[in-house]
Each structure stands twice: as C-alpha cells, then as structure tokens.
Amino acid sequence: RDQPRSRGLGDVYKRQAFNLLCGRKLSFTNYPMWEKESIKDENAPFVGYNLTEKSCISSIPAVAKESRLTMRGRLLGGCMDCLINLLGTSFDHVREFNERYSDDGIIWFLEACDLNVMGMRRAMWQMDNAGWFKNVKGFLIGRPLCYGQEMMGLDQYRAVTGIAAKYNVPVIMDCDFGHLSPSMPIVSGVYTQVKVKDNDLSLNYRFC
C-alpha cells in the first residue's frame, strides 16, 4: 500500500476543495483511483487513502470513443437516504427550485449510504413520483456504499436507470462522490457544465 502517495493525493484533493471555497478554482476533473475499503480507524485516523480501484465511469447512452457528452444545468441532490426523509415535508422545496430554474434545467447528483440496491430503486421511484425530476437535464450518480451488490437481478446501475431512463437524458454512473472516497467538490444549486469524454468527467461551475 502506497500510503505516502495516497496521503499526498489527499492533500491535493483537500487543497482543490479549499481553492473552490476561496473562489480560486471552478473546474474539477475526476480522479484516477478510488478506495473500496478504507484503512482509517481510531488508531490511525490520519492514514491516507487506500487507493486500490481504478476509476471507470460509464454513461447512458454510451459516449462513442473520441466523442464528448456535454450537459448544462443547476446541480441538485445529495444522499438519497436523507433526501427521501425530506420528501413531502415542510423542508421539501424542490418544486419551487424546479420552477425558479426551469430555464436552466436540473442536473441531479445522487448517491446512497445505508440503502441497498432495492432501497435505491424505491428512492428513485419516490423522487420520480413526487415530481422532483421535472426539468431534469441529466443524472450524476456517485458510488454507493453497497457498491457491487446484486439482489434478485437488480444491481446499483439498474436500480437507477430503471427510473432515470424514461427521461431520455444522460446518466453518468460511478462518479467520484459519495460514501466511497475520494470525492470531487460538489456545489449544490450552482450552474454547472458537465463534460464526459472517454473516462474523463469534468465539472465547470459558474456562480450566477
């Protein structure tokens, strides 16, 4: 395990996030590796990332080699475990957000923590039936904590695309955010240009 290298990358990732907060950096790209199992614990809280897995994003529809997929809209989303608990409550203002930014459109970024693949499918169904995906321009789906799980023929990909595909917009899977590190800096509500080419994903923020 190349811990010095992973610590160095962790410093780079933290510096990028800090530069975003300071307004010095507005464009970000995905990372080459991610960790399936963290080696941090109470005895080693500052150990670096355990980068063992190669990043491999996928898109639906698939992007032809040498081609580029581009979409623009307002980022909205988060952890589905939390979002479905807000749905239909006095804290649910998604309808108003959709109406306010209907001209921009919405790019949903979603991931899951405690939900299994069946829970992810139910969460997508709930958000869909609540009208949350109105004006959707595309979906960015982060790696769930249940990565690789399959139940009764349903996996993390079909759990999402079974609902999202009806909107005929790009669905980008295995993005660098969620509960499996590292995570790209995500700013909810900001107007964003998303580009995908081969295995490269870029987010370009425009605060307006």
Salt bridges, closest charged atoms under 4 A:
ASP11 OD1 - LYS14 NZ 3.66
GLU66 OE1 - LYS197 NZ 3.78
GLU96 OE2 - HIS93 ND1 3.41
ASP104 OD2 - ARG74 NE 2.87
GLU111 OE1 - HIS179 ND1 2.74
ASP128 OD2 - LYS166 NZ 3.20
GLU150 OE2 - ARG158 NH2 3.96
ASP155 OD2 - ARG158 NH1 3.59
ASP176 OD1 - ARG143 NH1 2.72
ASP198 OD2 - LYS197 NZ 3.67
